[in-house]
Amino acid sequence: MADWILIVLGIGAVLIGIGLLGVAAFLFLKLGGAGKLIASAKKTTDQLPEQMEGITSQITDVLKTGNETLQQVNQQIKELSPIFYLIGDAGRATHNMSSSVLKTANQLQETTEEASMTIANKNLQGIYGLATIGYFLAQMNKK
């Protein structure tokens, strides 16, 4: 009976060995594919420093160009500043002049309104009407 137990244990050990051999073969095939994947990833990551250097140099060039453009714009604005000051001075002078004209026009309007009120208060509309008609007739006769 002890022989049967040893035979069964031997057969079991052989089956376990065959199973482990199958698992090992399966893992070998799958891990071999993973090795190819890792090799491919290594090639890609080996290129990254060169790509980053290229991108960094391009960004540096863009920033330098931007700074140069900004300096040119600043220089041109400095050159145009006196023109803007002249335009501002002209605007202020025009404002002062128009304010003076408006003030004079308002004073003239007030004077005209006072004269109109005086004419209305003293009932002189008819006389002024006749004077206006006479003036227009004299002007027509001159032509």
C-alpha positions, 0 to 999 in steps of 0.5 A: 500500500505504501507503494501506491501512495508513492506512485500517486505522490510521484504522479502528482509531483509530475503533474504539478511540474508540468503545470508549473512548466506551462505557467512558466512558458505562458509568462515567458511569452507574455513577458517577452512582449512586455520586453518589446514594449519596454524597449519601444518606450525606452526608444521614445524616452531617449528622444525626449531630451532632444525634443525638449531641447528643441521646444525650449530653443523655439520658446526662447526664440519666440520670447526674444522676438516678442521682447524685441517687438515690445522694445520697438513699440515702446521706442515708437511710442516715445517718438510719437509722445510729443505729437500726442502732447501737441494734440492734447494742447490743441484740444485744450486750446480749442476747448478754451476757445469754444468755451469763450465763444459759448460764453459770449453767445450766452451773454448775447442771448441774455442781452437779446432776451432783455431787449425783447422783454424791454420792447414787449414791456414798452409796446414798441413791437410795431415801431420795430416791425416798421423799421424792419420792413423799411430796412428790407425795402431799402435793401431791395431798392439798392439791388 
